[in-house]
Amino acid sequence: MISVITNDGRNIVGILKGFDQATNIILDESHERVFSTKEGVQQIVLGLYIIRGDNIGVIGELDEDLDAHIELPQLRGHPLKPVIH
């Protein structure tokens, strides 16, 4: 299970199924976590998802036990802004 933050500020979580030399990745059972200061974190189901390597800002492994204990509907936060080069 990994979390990917894209250059446009999206947070996508899923099971890493594959990658290549250009850091293109394939995620299965993925969903996007949409942060808001007014509502809790929304999770939008994406399913099987491919992310191009040039759109990836950060990739990290998730601790599934710790992640399961986070109450996302009560969590508030500002959405990430896009990366500016």
C-alpha positions in Angstrom: 0.0 0.0 0.0 1.5 3.3 -1.1 0.5 7.0 -1.1 1.4 9.2 -4.0 1.3 13.0 -4.0 1.2 14.3 -7.6 2.6 17.5 -8.9 -0.9 19.0 -9.1 -1.4 18.3 -5.4 -3.6 15.2 -5.5 -3.1 12.4 -2.9 -3.7 9.0 -4.3 -3.6 5.8 -2.2 -3.5 2.3 -3.6 -1.7 -1.0 -3.9 1.5 -0.8 -6.1 1.2 -3.4 -8.9 4.0 -2.3 -11.1 6.4 0.4 -12.2 9.0 1.1 -14.9 12.3 3.0 -15.5 10.4 6.2 -16.0 8.7 5.9 -12.6 5.3 5.3 -14.3 3.3 3.3 -11.7 0.2 1.1 -11.7 -2.0 1.2 -8.6 -4.8 -1.2 -7.9 -7.8 -0.6 -5.5 -6.8 3.0 -5.5 -8.7 6.1 -4.2 -8.0 9.8 -4.1 -8.1 11.6 -0.7 -9.6 15.0 -1.1 -8.8 17.4 1.8 -11.0 20.3 2.8 -11.0 22.8 5.7 -14.9 22.7 5.8 -15.6 18.9 5.5 -13.7 15.8 6.4 -11.5 14.0 4.0 -13.4 12.6 1.1 -12.3 9.3 -0.6 -13.0 9.0 -4.3 -12.7 5.5 -5.6 -10.5 5.2 -8.7 -9.9 1.5 -9.0 -7.1 0.4 -11.3 -5.1 3.6 -12.0 -1.9 4.5 -13.9 0.1 7.6 -13.0 2.8 8.9 -15.3 6.2 9.3 -13.7 6.6 13.0 -14.7 3.5 13.8 -12.7 4.7 12.2 -9.4 6.0 14.4 -6.6 6.4 12.0 -3.7 5.8 8.2 -3.2 5.7 6.6 0.2 4.7 3.3 1.8 1.7 3.5 4.1 1.5 1.7 7.4 -1.9 0.0 6.9 -2.5 -0.6 10.6 -1.9 3.1 11.5 -3.8 4.3 8.5 -6.9 2.2 9.5 -7.0 4.0 12.9 -7.2 7.5 11.3 -10.7 8.9 11.3 -10.6 10.5 7.9 -14.2 12.0 8.0 -13.2 14.1 11.1 -9.8 15.2 9.7 -9.6 18.7 8.3 -6.8 20.2 6.3 -5.9 22.6 3.4 -5.6 21.0 0.0 -2.0 20.9 -1.4 -1.2 23.4 -4.0 0.4 22.4 -7.3 4.1 22.3 -7.7 5.4 25.4 -9.5 8.7 25.0 -11.4 
